[in-house]
Amino acid sequence: QPVLNDKRQKIATVEDIIVDTDGTARLVVVKDGGLLGFGGKLAAFDYGTVIKNDGKADMVTPLTDADLKSAATFAYDAEDADEKTRLIPAEGVSIARLLDGTLQGADGQNVADIDDVTFKAGKADMVITSAGEVLEMGGKKIALGFGTADVMRDKDDVNLKLSAQETMRFQKLEQSKSKE
């Protein structure tokens, strides 16, 4: 998503949203334009100070080009950082990495791909999943509340894991969708 200043000029692009384990949005990670769209600096700002919806589905922010230039560089890994770098908080969850993850059943087996995460009032609200797709076609879309699954991390991977009860509920939803 583009980030627009109050003059509706693009000053950056949203690269990621960092939430805590309960889904509350803490940081928005943006990338300035770089040179001809290549490169660019990642910077993170407190979610509540950056995200302002103008009612037209555009993100208008009080940030300026000067704010972006003076902000500390953002990194996901301490190995890529120096003392001036802003790191992802210890309990932070990258939505971008979660979108590369899967929904797992209680047994740890993948039951669906994670396609999207919706936000409501600054909090991750729904997780949109797809199950049974072949080459990203067909399958079933199922939405579940963000809090119905636990965030699981393994090195760079971020997945959601259902409890045994939620796994059964998900399977029933999946079966009912296949009858439609």
Accessible surface in RSA format (square Angstrom, percent):
REM  Atomic radii and reference values for relative SASA: ProtOr
REM  Chains: A
REM  Algorithm: Lee & Richards
REM  Probe-radius: 1.40
REM  Slices: 20
REM RES _ NUM      All-atoms   Total-Side   Main-Chain    Non-polar    All polar
REM                ABS   REL    ABS   REL    ABS   REL    ABS   REL    ABS   REL
RES GLN A   1   137.10  76.7 105.48  77.1  31.62  75.3  42.93  91.4  94.17  71.4
RES PRO A   2    53.43  38.9  52.10  47.5   1.33   4.8  52.48  43.3   0.95   5.9
RES VAL A   3     0.26   0.2   0.26   0.2   0.00   0.0   0.26   0.2   0.00   0.0
RES LEU A   4    18.72  10.4  18.72  13.4   0.00   0.0  18.72  13.1   0.00   0.0
RES ASN A   5    19.04  13.1  19.04  18.4   0.00   0.0   3.17   7.6  15.87  15.3
RES ASP A   6   115.89  81.2  89.53  89.1  26.37  62.3  33.47  78.8  82.42  82.2
RES LYS A   7   155.77  76.0 128.75  79.0  27.02  64.3  79.73  71.8  76.04  81.0
RES ARG A   8   105.19  44.2  84.86  43.3  20.33  48.4  52.42  71.6  52.77  32.0
RES GLN A   9   100.77  56.3  95.75  70.0   5.02  11.9  34.91  74.3  65.85  49.9
RES LYS A  10   130.86  63.8  99.88  61.3  30.98  73.8  53.18  47.9  77.69  82.8
RES ILE A  11    12.78   7.3   2.66   2.0  10.11  24.4   8.42   6.1   4.36  11.8
RES ALA A  12     1.92   1.8   0.25   0.4   1.67   3.8   1.84   2.6   0.07   0.2
RES THR A  13    39.34  28.0  39.34  39.9   0.00   0.0  29.25  39.3  10.09  15.3
RES VAL A  14    27.83  18.3  16.39  14.8  11.44  27.6  16.39  14.2  11.44  31.0
RES GLU A  15    76.74  44.1  54.95  41.6  21.78  51.9   9.01  17.4  67.73  55.3
RES ASP A  16     5.83   4.1   0.05   0.1   5.77  13.7   5.75  13.5   0.07   0.1
RES ILE A  17    29.95  17.0  29.05  21.6   0.89   2.2  29.05  20.9   0.89   2.4
RES ILE A  18     0.57   0.3   0.57   0.4   0.00   0.0   0.57   0.4   0.00   0.0
RES VAL A  19     0.12   0.1   0.00   0.0   0.12   0.3   0.12   0.1   0.00   0.0
RES ASP A  20    28.35  19.9  28.13  28.0   0.22   0.5  19.38  45.6   8.96   8.9
RES THR A  21    70.66  50.3  56.43  57.2  14.22  33.9  26.96  36.2  43.70  66.1
RES ASP A  22    80.46  56.4  64.28  64.0  16.19  38.3  43.27 101.8  37.19  37.1
RES GLY A  23     0.00   0.0   0.00   N/A   0.00   0.0   0.00   0.0   0.00   0.0
RES THR A  24    32.45  23.1  32.45  32.9   0.00   0.0  24.61  33.1   7.84  11.8
RES ALA A  25     9.07   8.3   0.00   0.0   9.07  20.6   0.00   0.0   9.07  24.0
RES ARG A  26   120.73  50.7 113.58  57.9   7.15  17.0  35.51  48.5  85.22  51.6
RES LEU A  27     5.39   3.0   5.39   3.9   0.00   0.0   5.39   3.8   0.00   0.0
RES VAL A  28     0.00   0.0   0.00   0.0   0.00   0.0   0.00   0.0   0.00   0.0
RES VAL A  29     0.00   0.0   0.00   0.0   0.00   0.0   0.00   0.0   0.00   0.0
RES VAL A  30     0.45   0.3   0.44   0.4   0.01   0.0   0.44   0.4   0.01   0.0
RES LYS A  31    63.39  30.9  62.50  38.4   0.89   2.1  16.85  15.2  46.54  49.6
RES ASP A  32    39.45  27.6  35.33  35.2   4.12   9.7  13.46  31.7  25.99  25.9
RES GLY A  33    48.57  59.9   0.00   N/A  48.57  59.9  39.92 109.5   8.66  19.4
RES GLY A  34    42.31  52.2   0.00   N/A  42.31  52.2  15.29  42.0  27.01  60.5
RES LEU A  35   143.34  79.8 137.87  98.6   5.47  13.7 139.39  97.9   3.95  10.6
RES LEU A  36   157.87  87.9 124.72  89.2  33.15  83.3 137.75  96.7  20.12  54.1
RES GLY A  37    63.29  78.1   0.00   N/A  63.29  78.1  30.13  82.7  33.17  74.3
RES PHE A  38   159.17  79.6 153.81  95.3   5.37  14.0 156.03  94.6   3.15   9.0
RES GLY A  39    51.36  63.3   0.00   N/A  51.36  63.3  40.19 110.3  11.17  25.0
RES GLY A  40    38.23  47.1   0.00   N/A  38.23  47.1   7.09  19.5  31.14  69.8
RES LYS A  41    51.20  25.0  42.77  26.2   8.43  20.1  40.61  36.6  10.59  11.3
RES LEU A  42    48.50  27.0  45.78  32.8   2.72   6.8  45.78  32.2   2.72   7.3
RES ALA A  43     1.78   1.6   1.78   2.7   0.00   0.0   1.78   2.5   0.00   0.0
RES ALA A  44     4.54   4.2   0.00   0.0   4.54  10.3   0.00   0.0   4.54  12.0
RES PHE A  45    27.70  13.9  26.80  16.6   0.89   2.3  27.70  16.8   0.00   0.0
RES ASP A  46    74.03  51.9  71.27  70.9   2.75   6.5  16.38  38.6  57.64  57.5
RES TYR A  47    26.52  12.4  25.82  14.7   0.71   1.8  13.00   9.8  13.52  16.7
RES GLY A  48    53.69  66.2   0.00   N/A  53.69  66.2  38.50 105.7  15.19  34.0
RES THR A  49    80.96  57.6  75.25  76.3   5.71  13.6  72.08  96.8   8.88  13.4
RES VAL A  50     0.03   0.0   0.03   0.0   0.00   0.0   0.03   0.0   0.00   0.0
RES ILE A  51    47.37  27.0  35.56  26.5  11.81  28.5  35.56  25.6  11.81  32.0
RES LYS A  52   100.71  49.1  96.49  59.2   4.23  10.1  71.95  64.8  28.76  30.6
RES ASN A  53   107.13  73.9  73.74  71.3  33.39  80.4  31.53  75.9  75.61  73.1
RES ASP A  54    48.29  33.8  16.81  16.7  31.48  74.4  28.61  67.3  19.68  19.6
RES GLY A  55    72.12  88.9   0.00   N/A  72.12  88.9  38.27 105.0  33.85  75.8
RES LYS A  56   145.37  70.9 120.98  74.2  24.39  58.1  84.81  76.3  60.56  64.5
RES ALA A  57    81.94  75.3  59.97  92.5  21.97  50.0  64.59  91.0  17.35  46.0
RES ASP A  58    38.10  26.7  35.90  35.7   2.20   5.2   2.76   6.5  35.34  35.2
RES MET A  59    22.98  11.9  19.01  12.6   3.97   9.5  20.31  17.3   2.67   3.5
RES VAL A  60    27.58  18.1  27.26  24.7   0.32   0.8  27.26  23.7   0.32   0.9
RES THR A  61     2.10   1.5   0.00   0.0   2.10   5.0   1.47   2.0   0.63   1.0
RES PRO A  62    86.64  63.1  60.41  55.1  26.23  95.4  70.87  58.5  15.77  98.0
RES LEU A  63    18.99  10.6  17.63  12.6   1.36   3.4  17.98  12.6   1.01   2.7
RES THR A  64    67.10  47.7  65.81  66.7   1.30   3.1  63.51  85.3   3.60   5.4
RES ASP A  65    74.81  52.4  71.19  70.9   3.62   8.6  19.55  46.0  55.26  55.1
RES ALA A  66    68.33  62.8  59.52  91.8   8.81  20.0  64.10  90.3   4.23  11.2
RES ASP A  67    53.41  37.4  50.97  50.7   2.44   5.8   7.34  17.3  46.07  45.9
RES LEU A  68     5.96   3.3   5.71   4.1   0.24   0.6   5.71   4.0   0.24   0.7
RES LYS A  69   151.90  74.1 130.54  80.1  21.36  50.8  99.77  89.8  52.12  55.5
RES SER A  70    96.16  81.3  59.04  78.8  37.12  85.5  51.52 109.7  44.64  62.5
RES ALA A  71    20.16  18.5   5.82   9.0  14.33  32.6  16.15  22.7   4.00  10.6
RES ALA A  72    45.54  41.9  26.53  40.9  19.01  43.3  36.75  51.8   8.79  23.3
RES THR A  73    67.55  48.0  64.17  65.0   3.38   8.1  40.82  54.8  26.73  40.4
RES PHE A  74     5.76   2.9   0.00   0.0   5.76  15.0   0.00   0.0   5.76  16.5
RES ALA A  75    10.23   9.4   6.14   9.5   4.09   9.3  10.23  14.4   0.00   0.0
RES TYR A  76    54.66  25.5  37.18  21.2  17.48  45.5  30.26  22.7  24.39  30.1
RES ASP A  77    65.18  45.7  61.59  61.3   3.59   8.5  18.97  44.6  46.22  46.1
RES ALA A  78    68.50  63.0  53.18  82.1  15.32  34.9  53.44  75.3  15.06  39.9
RES GLU A  79   160.09  91.9 122.46  92.6  37.63  89.6  49.48  95.7 110.61  90.3
RES ASP A  80   110.45  77.4  77.30  76.9  33.15  78.4  26.91  63.3  83.54  83.3
RES ALA A  81    30.61  28.1   4.70   7.2  25.92  59.0   6.65   9.4  23.97  63.5
RES ASP A  82    89.07  62.4  69.59  69.3  19.48  46.1  36.90  86.8  52.17  52.0
RES GLU A  83   159.88  91.8 117.01  88.5  42.87 102.1  72.08 139.4  87.81  71.7
RES LYS A  84   158.18  77.2 144.15  88.4  14.03  33.4  95.36  85.8  62.83  66.9
RES THR A  85    25.58  18.2   8.41   8.5  17.18  40.9   1.50   2.0  24.08  36.4
RES ARG A  86    86.02  36.1  80.68  41.1   5.33  12.7  31.67  43.3  54.35  32.9
RES LEU A  87    68.42  38.1  55.22  39.5  13.19  33.2  55.22  38.8  13.19  35.5
RES ILE A  88    34.67  19.7  25.21  18.8   9.46  22.8  25.21  18.2   9.46  25.7
RES PRO A  89    59.94  43.7  47.16  43.0  12.79  46.5  58.12  48.0   1.82  11.3
RES ALA A  90    95.76  88.1  61.59  95.0  34.17  77.7  74.21 104.5  21.56  57.1
RES GLU A  91   111.92  64.3 110.18  83.4   1.74   4.1  53.24 103.0  58.68  47.9
RES GLY A  92     7.06   8.7   0.00   N/A   7.06   8.7   2.34   6.4   4.73  10.6
RES VAL A  93     1.06   0.7   0.00   0.0   1.06   2.6   1.06   0.9   0.00   0.0
RES SER A  94     2.87   2.4   1.69   2.3   1.18   2.7   1.52   3.2   1.35   1.9
RES ILE A  95    12.45   7.1  12.45   9.3   0.00   0.0  12.45   9.0   0.00   0.0
RES ALA A  96    39.16  36.0  30.33  46.8   8.83  20.1  34.54  48.6   4.61  12.2
RES ARG A  97    78.37  32.9  75.79  38.6   2.58   6.1  17.76  24.3  60.61  36.7
RES LEU A  98     0.00   0.0   0.00   0.0   0.00   0.0   0.00   0.0   0.00   0.0
RES LEU A  99    65.41  36.4  51.07  36.5  14.34  36.1  51.07  35.9  14.34  38.6
RES ASP A 100   129.81  90.9  94.61  94.2  35.20  83.2  32.51  76.5  97.31  97.0
RES GLY A 101     9.58  11.8   0.00   N/A   9.58  11.8   5.83  16.0   3.74   8.4
RES THR A 102    24.16  17.2  24.16  24.5   0.00   0.0  22.35  30.0   1.81   2.7
RES LEU A 103     0.00   0.0   0.00   0.0   0.00   0.0   0.00   0.0   0.00   0.0
RES GLN A 104    29.59  16.5  29.59  21.6   0.00   0.0   0.00   0.0  29.59  22.4
RES GLY A 105     0.48   0.6   0.00   N/A   0.48   0.6   0.48   1.3   0.00   0.0
RES ALA A 106    39.94  36.7  23.62  36.4  16.32  37.1  24.62  34.7  15.32  40.6
RES ASP A 107   112.19  78.6  75.12  74.8  37.06  87.6  50.94 119.9  61.25  61.1
RES GLY A 108    30.51  37.6   0.00   N/A  30.51  37.6  14.83  40.7  15.67  35.1
RES GLN A 109   118.45  66.2 116.71  85.3   1.74   4.1  31.92  67.9  86.53  65.6
RES ASN A 110    98.32  67.8  69.94  67.6  28.38  68.3  20.21  48.6  78.11  75.5
RES VAL A 111    35.17  23.1  19.06  17.3  16.12  38.8  26.65  23.2   8.53  23.1
RES ALA A 112     8.01   7.4   0.00   0.0   8.01  18.2   6.89   9.7   1.13   3.0
RES ASP A 113    71.88  50.4  71.03  70.7   0.85   2.0  14.23  33.5  57.65  57.5
RES ILE A 114     5.84   3.3   0.00   0.0   5.84  14.1   0.00   0.0   5.84  15.8
RES ASP A 115    55.83  39.1  30.79  30.6  25.04  59.2  18.43  43.4  37.40  37.3
RES ASP A 116    67.41  47.2  67.41  67.1   0.00   0.0  10.15  23.9  57.25  57.1
RES VAL A 117    11.55   7.6   0.11   0.1  11.44  27.6   0.11   0.1  11.44  31.0
RES THR A 118    52.72  37.5  48.33  49.0   4.39  10.5  51.10  68.6   1.62   2.4
RES PHE A 119    57.60  28.8  26.44  16.4  31.16  81.1  26.57  16.1  31.04  88.8
RES LYS A 120   144.84  70.7 135.60  83.2   9.24  22.0  84.29  75.9  60.55  64.5
RES ALA A 121   110.74 101.8  56.46  87.1  54.29 123.5  77.06 108.5  33.69  89.2
RES GLY A 122    22.45  27.7   0.00   N/A  22.45  27.7  11.94  32.8  10.50  23.5
RES LYS A 123    87.06  42.5  87.06  53.4   0.00   0.0  49.81  44.8  37.25  39.7
RES ALA A 124     6.15   5.7   0.00   0.0   6.15  14.0   0.00   0.0   6.15  16.3
RES ASP A 125    55.66  39.0  48.05  47.8   7.62  18.0   5.24  12.3  50.42  50.3
RES MET A 126    61.55  31.9  61.55  40.7   0.00   0.0  44.63  37.9  16.92  22.4
RES VAL A 127     0.29   0.2   0.29   0.3   0.00   0.0   0.29   0.3   0.00   0.0
RES ILE A 128    44.74  25.5  44.74  33.3   0.00   0.0  44.74  32.2   0.00   0.0
RES THR A 129     0.19   0.1   0.19   0.2   0.00   0.0   0.00   0.0   0.19   0.3
RES SER A 130     3.05   2.6   0.44   0.6   2.61   6.0   0.26   0.6   2.79   3.9
RES ALA A 131     3.10   2.9   0.63   1.0   2.47   5.6   2.94   4.1   0.16   0.4
RES GLY A 132    59.39  73.2   0.00   N/A  59.39  73.2  32.75  89.9  26.64  59.7
RES GLU A 133    51.40  29.5  23.39  17.7  28.01  66.7   6.81  13.2  44.59  36.4
RES VAL A 134   110.21  72.5 104.04  94.2   6.16  14.8 107.38  93.3   2.83   7.7
RES LEU A 135   162.59  90.6 134.17  96.0  28.42  71.4 143.03 100.4  19.57  52.7
RES GLU A 136   155.54  89.3 132.50 100.2  23.05  54.9  44.70  86.5 110.84  90.5
RES MET A 137   139.49  72.2 131.69  87.2   7.80  18.6 103.89  88.3  35.61  47.2
RES GLY A 138    65.03  80.2   0.00   N/A  65.03  80.2  42.06 115.4  22.97  51.4
RES GLY A 139    37.35  46.1   0.00   N/A  37.35  46.1   3.00   8.2  34.35  76.9
RES LYS A 140    53.62  26.2  47.82  29.3   5.80  13.8  20.02  18.0  33.60  35.8
RES LYS A 141   108.82  53.1 100.68  61.8   8.14  19.4  83.58  75.2  25.25  26.9
RES ILE A 142     6.44   3.7   3.70   2.8   2.73   6.6   6.25   4.5   0.19   0.5
RES ALA A 143    47.93  44.1  27.01  41.7  20.92  47.6  27.01  38.0  20.92  55.4
RES LEU A 144    18.58  10.3  13.81   9.9   4.77  12.0  18.58  13.0   0.00   0.0
RES GLY A 145    23.83  29.4   0.00   N/A  23.83  29.4  17.51  48.0   6.32  14.2
RES PHE A 146     6.40   3.2   4.89   3.0   1.51   3.9   4.89   3.0   1.51   4.3
RES GLY A 147    74.83  92.3   0.00   N/A  74.83  92.3  37.78 103.7  37.05  83.0
RES THR A 148    47.69  33.9  33.94  34.4  13.75  32.8  41.71  56.0   5.98   9.0
RES ALA A 149    10.92  10.0   0.30   0.5  10.62  24.2   2.72   3.8   8.20  21.7
RES ASP A 150   100.60  70.5  96.86  96.4   3.74   8.8  18.70  44.0  81.90  81.7
RES VAL A 151    27.44  18.1   2.86   2.6  24.58  59.2   2.86   2.5  24.58  66.7
RES MET A 152    78.80  40.8  76.43  50.6   2.37   5.6  67.67  57.5  11.13  14.7
RES ARG A 153   102.44  43.0  68.01  34.7  34.43  82.0  43.17  59.0  59.28  35.9
RES ASP A 154    94.03  65.9  89.87  89.4   4.16   9.8  26.84  63.2  67.19  67.0
RES LYS A 155   201.15  98.1 155.18  95.2  45.96 109.4 113.80 102.4  87.35  93.0
RES ASP A 156   102.19  71.6  95.19  94.7   7.00  16.6  24.62  57.9  77.57  77.4
RES ASP A 157    81.68  57.2  78.30  77.9   3.38   8.0  11.53  27.1  70.15  70.0
RES VAL A 158    10.35   6.8   9.90   9.0   0.45   1.1   9.90   8.6   0.45   1.2
RES ASN A 159    22.29  15.4  22.29  21.5   0.00   0.0   0.00   0.0  22.29  21.5
RES LEU A 160     0.31   0.2   0.31   0.2   0.00   0.0   0.31   0.2   0.00   0.0
RES LYS A 161    60.20  29.4  58.92  36.2   1.28   3.0  17.63  15.9  42.57  45.3
RES LEU A 162     3.48   1.9   1.17   0.8   2.30   5.8   1.48   1.0   2.00   5.4
RES SER A 163    60.16  50.8  46.78  62.4  13.38  30.8  53.19 113.3   6.97   9.8
RES ALA A 164    68.29  62.8  61.65  95.1   6.64  15.1  63.28  89.1   5.00  13.3
RES GLN A 165   121.78  68.1 118.17  86.4   3.61   8.6  29.60  63.0  92.19  69.9
RES GLU A 166    35.80  20.6  34.84  26.4   0.95   2.3   7.57  14.6  28.23  23.0
RES THR A 167    17.02  12.1  17.02  17.3   0.00   0.0  17.02  22.9   0.00   0.0
RES MET A 168   113.94  59.0 112.58  74.5   1.36   3.2  72.66  61.8  41.28  54.7
RES ARG A 169   134.04  56.3 131.38  67.0   2.67   6.4  36.74  50.2  97.30  59.0
RES PHE A 170     6.28   3.1   4.43   2.7   1.85   4.8   5.84   3.5   0.44   1.3
RES GLN A 171    78.96  44.2  78.62  57.5   0.34   0.8  18.57  39.5  60.39  45.8
RES LYS A 172   142.45  69.5 137.71  84.5   4.74  11.3  84.15  75.7  58.30  62.1
RES LEU A 173    82.20  45.8  80.76  57.8   1.44   3.6  81.90  57.5   0.29   0.8
RES GLU A 174    42.85  24.6  42.71  32.3   0.13   0.3  10.04  19.4  32.80  26.8
RES GLN A 175   109.58  61.3 107.80  78.8   1.78   4.2  35.16  74.8  74.42  56.4
RES SER A 176    54.45  46.0  48.40  64.6   6.05  13.9  42.50  90.5  11.96  16.8
RES LYS A 177    77.18  37.7  67.05  41.1  10.13  24.1  21.21  19.1  55.97  59.6
RES SER A 178    69.66  58.9  37.40  49.9  32.26  74.3  29.75  63.3  39.91  55.9
RES LYS A 179   177.27  86.5 139.98  85.9  37.28  88.8  92.62  83.4  84.65  90.2
RES GLU A 180   164.21  94.3  96.56  73.1  67.66 161.1  76.81 148.6  87.40  71.4
END  Absolute sums over single chains surface
CHAIN  1 A    10727.1       8307.2       2419.9       5740.4       4986.7
END  Absolute sums over all chains
TOTAL         10727.1       8307.2       2419.9       5740.4       4986.7
